[in-house]
Amino acid sequence: MSDLSELYQEVILDHNRRPRNFRVIDPATRAQEGYNPLCGDRLTLYVTVADGRITDVAFQGSGCAISKASASLMTEAVKGRTVDEARALFDQFHHMITSPPGSPLPELGKLSVLSGVREFPTRVKCAGLAWHTLKAAVAETPSTPVSTE
């Protein structure tokens, strides 16, 4: 295993074991549920938005290591960004995890550790769950629970 893949694996394992922002925000401006029926990952995302900026974001739930690490990394990445910046980051992240292996990828800092999921199609939904839930949470209209199916 290369040093880089070992580092990636360690970052994912660390965020799974000690997820950042794993809590309830009460009261949150917005809350959104997400579910991956393929593997049973479930989460509730809590977002506080003030003047178009995400001032706080957190999640609760259960899921596989990829799902939990992705949610943890996502909360760190979007906190402090505008809603429009978070939507743009969603687009970049989604492109990264759904691009064919070997294609060029955007540089997304720590989020790049999840780029390897694109080689495992069933894991793409695990990595994307929190992101799709965020997209629904910051949408202008309320959404039913997000499902990866």
N, C-alpha and C positions, 0 to 999 in steps of 0.2 A: 504494500500500500504506500502511495507517495505521501510525502510530508504534508502536501496541500490537502489531500483527501482526508488524512488523519486530523488535520486542523478543522476541516469542515465537519467531520463527524463529531469532534469534541464540542464544537460550538452548538450543534444541534442537540447533543446529549445534555450539555449544560443548561440550555433553555428549556429542555424537557424536564430536567430534575428540579431546576429553580426558575420557573417561568417568571418573567418580569410582568408587573401590572396584573397579577392574578388576584383579583379582588372585585368586589361590587362597588360601583360608584352610586351613592344614594344621597341626593337625587341626581340622576344623569339626565342630560337634555334628551338623549335618545338611547333606546335599548333595542337590540335586535337579536333574535335567535337564529342559529344556524345548525344544520344537521347534514351529516354525510351518511346516508342509509347503507352505502356499500360496506363501510367498516364500523359504523356506530358512533363516529365522532360527533359530539354535541358541544355547542358553546353558546353563551350569551355574551354579547359584546355591549359594553356600556361606553357611551361617548358623551362628552360635554363639549358643546360648541358655543363659543361666544364671539360675536362680531365676525363670523365666517371662519374662525380659527378653532382647531381642535385643541382645547386647553387641557383635557384629560381623556384618557382612554384606558379601559381595562377589560378583562374578560374572566369568565368562570366557566367551567365545564370539564369534560373528560374526553380523552381521545388518545390516539397513538402519538408516538414521539414526534413525528413529522408535523402533525396537526398542532400539537401544543407548542412546539418550537416556533412554527410559523406564526402563530398568534402572538407569542411573546415578542418575537423580532418585529412583527408588524406594529405592535403597540409602541415600541420604542421608536420606530421609524416615522410614525405619523404624528406623534405628540408634538404640538407646537406648530404644525403645518396648517396652512389654510385648507379648507375643504377641497378647493380646486387642485391644490398641490397633492392632496391625498388621493384624489381621483386619478391624477396623472401618474402617481406612483403605482396605483392599482394596475393601470394599463401596462406600465413597464414590467411590473412583477409578473402579471399574467402572460405577457409576451415571453418573458424569460422561462417560465415553467412549461409553456406549451410549444415552444419552438422545437423543431426537429434537432436531435443530437447532432453536434458538429456545426450548427449555424451560429453566427456571431450573436453575442448577448450584450445587453446594456450593462454597464458597470453600476451595480446597486449596493456597493459596500458590503456590510454584513449580510444583507439579504441574499447575496450571491451564493451563500452556503447552500441555499435550497435549489440551486440551478440543476443539480444532479437528478432531481425527481423527474425531469423530463424524459429520462431514460427508463422510467418505470411508470407507465400510463395510469396504473391504479393509484399511485401515490400522488399524482398531480392534484386529484380532488382533495386529498388530505392537506396538502400545502396550500391549496386555494380556498379552503373553507372560510377561514377567518377573513380573508381578503374580500370574498364575495359578500360576507356578512357586513363588513365595513362599508362596501359600496351601497348596500341596501340601507344601512343605518344613516348614511349622510345624504341619501336621496331626499328629494323634496316631499315625496308622498310616502306614507307608511307602507310597510310591506308585510306580507305573511312570512312565517319562518322561511329562511333561505335553505334550499336543499341543493346539493351538488348534483342531483339527478335531473 
